[in-house]
Amino acid sequence: MKKRIIGSVLAASMVLAMAGCGSTASESTASAAASSSQAVTAASAGTSGSSSGSDVDYIKNKGSLIVGITDFAPMDYKEDGSDEWIGFDADLARAVGKDLGVDVQFVEIDWDNKILELDNKSIDVVWNGMTLTDEVTKSMACTNAYLNNAQVVVVPADKADQYQTVDSLKDLSFAVEAGSAGEEAAKENNLNYTSMTSQADTLMEVSAGTSDASIIDLLMAGAMIGEGTSYDKLTHTVELTTEEYGVGCRKGSDLADYINDEFVKLYQDGTMKTIAEKYGVQDALVEQK
């Protein structure tokens, strides 16, 4: 039942997202101005905040933790008609923010620019089912892994029998999210692909028949495709990778260690498990110790 509810909600959200693709130039300008203003505010807060060089102190002084995300169920997403971000990552970030004593604010980012967004201080963390790739761990201060995941191939269910091995995928056209672990998996396996804005967009491509297949996170596949969802004619087959999720902070930041300590506390007191069960990802939890 939970899977059916999440799938229906996400389908409605993606319809709205498709409508948003036709934004006007004035809307884009307004969005860019807002982002610029936010970056200036963050930089100003860092100048007037603690001189200790501590990111934790910087965040406490400005009174907010700015979380960079994309629309990615079951990690960060909105229910139909709501402006509130929910999901495993969203709820977990709020739990950490509560202990920090700050407000938690969520900002949608271009996933391909996540490192730049961090360095510009327009966000404080990337917390959105982020795979701990070599690029990520070299460019950010990352937390310990908290969820296991994989990159899986999504195809129409009536063609699944044809695509059970990597070799069988060579002639397919793939849709992948730009800057994602799915895009990296496509490169590593020499697959033909087109980069999209989000994983949700890649599913729409496959459903519409404009791409033969997509590569998305296994946890997302569990929530969005198959029986009981709006993508009941899609299924996943080959697992191209196994991987782990972590939270990304600015290079050299002490915030990653702070979040690690929070993970241990929230795991041991059962909070992390309760949130995971709410969104159906409890089997993917990594023990924190």
Buried (B, 14 or more C-beta within 10 A) or exposed (E): EEBEEBBBBBBBBBEEBEEEEEEEEEEEEEEEEEBEEBBEBBEEBBEEBBEEEBBBBBBBBBEBBBBBBBBBBBBBBBBEEEEEBBBBBBBBBBBBBEEBEBEBBBBBBBBBBBBEBBEBBBBBBBBBBBBBBEEBEEBBBBBBBBBBBBBBBBBBBEEBEEBEEEEBBEEBBBBBBBBBBBBBBBEEBEBEBBBBBBBBBBBBBBBEEEBBBBBBBBBBBBBBBBEBBBBEEBBBBBEBBEBBBBBBBBBEBBBBBBBBEBBBBBBEEEBBBEBBBBBBBBEBBBEBE
